[in-house]
Amino acid sequence: MPKKALPKYLGVVAFGVRAGVILPGDDIVKVVCERVEECSRDGLLDDGDIVCVTESVVARSQNNYVTEDEIALEVRDKLGISDSGRLGVLFPIVSRNRFAPILRGLAKAVPKGKLIIQISYPCDEVGNQTVPEEHVLKCDSRHGGKITLEDVTDIPIRHPITGVDYLSLYGDIVRESGAEPVIIICNDPRAILEQRPDSIIISDIHGRRRTRAIVEKHFSKCTTLQDICSDSKRGAWSEWGLLGSNLSSGGRIKLPPREGNRVASNIKNEIARKTGKRVEVVIYGDGAYKDPESGIYELADPQTYFGLTEGLEAKKRTGVKYKWLADTLQAEGKGREEIESSIETAKGEEHEIDSMLMEGTTPRKMADVVSSLADLVSGSADAGTPIVVVKGLIPEKLRP
C-alpha cells in the first residue's frame, strides 16, 4: 500500500533520492524514472513537482570523457598552432579539479613551446584568491596595474581554503609537459598580447564573451573553452565544450552532459507515461551560491543547469511580500483569519513588479532557484543522491 502523502501544512520540500552507482552506457532515463516511480508509489510525487538530476551522472552515463592528449590534438588542429608555438591562456580560474586538468591538455599542445597564462587578481572570477588583497595596492602601483612574479616572491599566496599555491602549481603543470610557462598577473585582458602569442584561449567562464570582444579588437586568433570539445561529430562532446568540465581519472576529463534539454524532456515524458504525473525536469550543475566566509562564488559551471524542460524555461519565482502584507493588514485592524484570507487572495493575483505588494522581492529564474536548491541538497561532496525531488516550488497557477 502506498504511504501517506506529505501533509498539506508543509511548504516547499526538497529531498534526495538514492540511485546507486551510474556507469557509462547506463540508460539514465530508465534509472531516473525507476527511482521516481518508487517515489510516486509511496505518495511522494505530485503534478507540478520538479525532478532534478545532477549533470555528473548524466555525463557519465553518456561516457562523455576526453583525454588530455585529445584536447591537445584538437587545440593544435583548431588553432593551427605547432608544438613549438606560443599559446596564450587568458583568465583561467584557479582550481585543481576544474582547470588544472584542462591546463595539462593545453600544455601538451605546445610541448616545445611556451604557454602564457594570464591570471586576474586579487581573485579569479569565482572568488578564489590569487594575490592577498592586503598586498595588491602595494604591488600593482609599481607597474601600472600589473603584478610580477617577483612582486609576490615573498608573499604568502597560498589559497586561504585549500592551501594551494596555484601560481606554482600551474607553472609546474606546464613544465611537466616540456613547455615553458610564462605567468602574468593582470586584470587588463590586453596585457597578454605583449607576450606575442600565436593564439589565445579565452578561459574565463561567465565573462568570456566580454573578454573575447575586447581581445578581438586587437587580435583575431582566439577561441574560448566552450569551442573546444564541442564538435558533435566527435565521440565525446558537449555544446558547452570544456566549460563545466571536471577532473576524472587516468588523464581523462569529464565533459558536461550533451543535449541536456533532450535528456530532460525524455525523462519528463517517461515519468508521465509510468506515473501519470506531470512534472518538470532539470539537469543541474553548480548552484549559484557565494560562500559568505571565503567570498568564493561556487558557480564554476557556465550556468546552474545543463538542461531543462520547456515548462521551466520562462518561469520566474516571484511572490507577494508576505511579512509586509501581514504587518500592514494587522495595522489596519484586521484579524488573523481575515489577514490569512487576504494574503491567499493576493498570492493568486497578478501584480506589477513595482507594486508595494512585491516590495523587496527579486524575481529570479525558476531554473536557477531549483538548481541551486538541488545542489545544496545533494552537496558538492556527493551525498549519493543524484536525484532530487522538489515539491511546492511552482505555484499552482503556474503549473501546466
Number of C-alpha atoms within 10 A of each C-alpha: 6 11 11 9 13 14 7 6 5 9 11 9 12 21 16 18 21 14 15 10 10 16 15 15 10 16 13 22 19 14 14 22 22 16 14 24 19 15 18 20 14 15 15 19 24 17 17 21 22 27 27 29 31 24 24 21 21 28 24 20 18 22 19 22 24 21 20 21 17 15 24 23 17 16 25 19 12 12 16 13 16 17 19 14 20 25 30 26 26 28 28 23 24 26 17 17 13 21 21 21 23 25 23 23 26 27 30 27 31 26 21 17 20 25 29 25 25 23 29 24 23 20 20 21 22 18 19 22 25 22 24 17 12 9 15 17 12 11 18 17 11 12 10 9 16 20 24 15 13 9 16 16 9 8 11 13 19 17 17 14 10 11 10 15 16 20 20 12 15 21 19 16 20 26 18 14 18 16 24 21 20 16 20 21 23 21 19 16 17 17 16 23 16 7 14 12 19 18 22 26 25 24 26 26 23 16 13 20 12 10 20 22 12 14 21 13 9 10 16 12 14 19 19 21 22 20 18 21 25 19 13 11 8 9 12 22 26 26 20 22 21 27 28 26 28 22 18 15 10 8 14 20 23 24 30 30 31 23 14 23 19 13 21 24 19 18 26 24 19 18 25 16 12 13 17 13 19 19 23 26 28 32 27 31 28 27 25 20 16 14 11 8 6 12 14 19 18 16 21 25 23 19 18 24 24 28 24 24 23 14 16 20 12 9 15 17 17 17 21 23 17 18 10 15 20 17 11 13 18 14 10 10 10 14 11 12 9 13 19 16 10 15 19 13 10 17 17 13 10 9 15 8 16 10 9 14 19 19 15 13 16 12 13 12 15 19 26 22 16 27 27 20 22 31 23 16 19 20 15 12 6 12 12 14 19 27 24 26 23 23 23 16 17 21 14 11 9 11 14 10
